[in-house]
Each structure stands twice: as structure tokens, then as C-alpha cells.
Amino acid sequence: MTGTEGRRPLIKRGALTATFEPLEICWNGSRVPLSPLEAAIMARLIKRERATWSDLRDLLSESNARPDTCEVLVFRIRRKFAAIGASNPIETIRGWGLRLLVERDARGSRSLWIGATEVMDWQAGL
């Protein structure tokens, strides 16, 4: 692989990783089977660590989805994380929005990391 061939941008926060083009969400290296809208919500939370209800409604509207489906999508995200043995990644802040619950990764870090997928190959050896 040379240059940017095969590289995908990513944002990693603790055990969660969002890779883009196409958008995928992983927990400790395992892909979480999310719908495109669910993945977009998680990517927003991984990127910013929080989102207001207004931000989330705007995100859904931009995707031509009904803004009032946000709570249902969050419920489904939580259920899918539980199904793969992960803890709940989302805290609801009543009257405000959502906050990401950052779980430690395999190395014990909760740090934010922004880069490209090829740099993350060190995870394969964990």
C-alpha cells in the first residue's frame, strides 16, 4: 500500500473507533452492526463527546430522516452494543441531549486519537 491508497480517516476515543468512507463504528476492534443513521449518531458522539437534542434532530433532518426518531435510534444503539458485550456508550442528559460514556480501550486509555486506519494496525497485536 502506497500513499493514501486504502487509508480511511478515523477518530478513536477510548474503546470506540469511528472510521469514515464508509462510516463504521467499532468497539475494541469489533465492528458494531449499526444502521447508517445509528452510525452517524455514534460518529457525532465520538467526535464531540456530546450532542444536544437540537444537534441530533438536525443530523437526522440532513439525512432525510424524521427528527422525532432520535430516541428510538438511541435505544437501538444501546441494544446493539449490549448484544456484542459492550457497555452502554450513551448517557442521556434530560432536557439537553446525549453524552458519550468513554470506556477504556485494551491499553487502558480513554484518549482521543485522530488519524488514518493504517496507523491503527498496532491494535491487531493486542
C-alpha positions in Angstrom: 0.0 0.0 0.0 1.4 3.4 -1.0 0.4 7.0 -0.5 -3.2 7.3 0.6 -4.4 4.1 -1.1 -6.5 2.1 1.3 -6.3 4.8 4.1 -9.5 5.7 5.9 -9.8 8.6 8.3 -10.7 7.7 11.8 -11.5 9.1 15.2 -10.8 6.9 18.2 -12.0 7.7 21.7 -11.2 5.0 24.3 -12.6 1.7 23.2 -14.7 3.3 20.4 -13.5 4.0 16.8 -15.3 5.7 14.0 -13.9 5.1 10.5 -15.1 7.1 7.6 -15.6 6.5 3.9 -17.7 4.3 4.5 -18.7 5.1 8.1 -18.2 2.2 10.5 -18.2 2.1 14.3 -16.0 -0.4 16.2 -15.8 -1.3 19.9 -12.4 -2.7 20.9 -11.7 -3.6 17.2 -15.1 -5.3 16.6 -17.5 -3.8 14.2 -20.8 -2.8 15.7 -23.7 -3.7 13.3 -25.3 -0.2 13.2 -27.6 1.3 10.6 -26.3 4.3 8.7 -28.3 6.7 11.0 -27.2 4.9 14.2 -23.6 5.1 13.0 -23.9 8.8 12.2 -25.2 9.5 15.7 -22.3 7.5 17.2 -19.8 9.2 15.0 -21.1 12.6 16.2 -20.7 11.5 19.8 -17.3 10.0 19.3 -16.1 13.2 17.5 -17.6 15.7 20.0 -18.2 13.5 23.1 -21.7 15.1 23.4 -24.6 16.4 21.3 -27.7 18.4 22.1 -31.2 17.1 21.0 -31.2 20.0 18.5 -27.9 18.8 17.0 -29.2 15.3 16.7 -32.5 16.4 15.1 -30.5 18.5 12.6 -28.3 15.4 11.8 -31.4 13.3 11.2 -33.1 16.0 9.1 -29.9 16.3 6.9 -30.2 12.5 6.3 -33.9 12.9 5.3 -35.0 11.0 8.5 -37.7 12.1 10.8 -36.2 14.1 13.7 -38.6 12.6 16.2 -37.0 9.1 15.8 -33.9 10.0 17.7 -34.9 8.3 21.0 -35.8 5.1 19.1 -32.4 5.2 17.4 -30.6 5.7 20.7 -32.5 2.7 22.2 -31.4 0.6 19.2 -27.8 1.7 19.5 -27.7 0.7 23.2 -29.3 -2.7 22.4 -26.7 -3.4 19.7 -23.8 -2.6 21.9 -25.3 -4.8 24.6 -25.6 -7.6 22.1 -21.8 -7.6 21.4 -21.0 -7.5 25.2 -20.2 -3.8 25.3 -21.3 -1.4 28.0 -23.9 1.3 27.2 -22.0 4.0 25.3 -24.6 6.8 25.7 -25.8 8.8 28.7 -29.0 10.7 28.3 -28.9 14.2 29.9 -32.5 15.1 30.5 -33.6 18.2 28.7 -30.3 18.7 27.0 -29.1 15.7 24.8 -26.6 12.9 24.9 -23.1 12.4 26.2 -20.7 9.7 25.2 -19.6 7.3 28.0 -15.9 6.7 27.2 -14.9 3.2 28.1 -11.1 2.4 28.3 -9.6 0.6 25.4 -7.5 -2.6 25.7 -4.4 -0.5 26.6 -6.4 1.3 29.4 -6.7 4.6 27.5 -9.7 6.9 27.2 -7.8 9.3 25.0 -9.0 10.9 21.8 -7.0 10.0 18.7 -7.5 11.2 15.2 -5.6 9.6 12.2 -5.8 7.1 9.5 -6.6 3.3 9.7 -3.2 2.1 8.6 -1.7 3.7 11.7 -4.1 1.6 13.9 -2.5 -1.7 12.8 -0.9 -2.0 16.3 -4.3 -3.0 17.6 -4.2 -6.3 15.7 -1.4 -7.4 18.1 -3.4 -6.9 21.2 
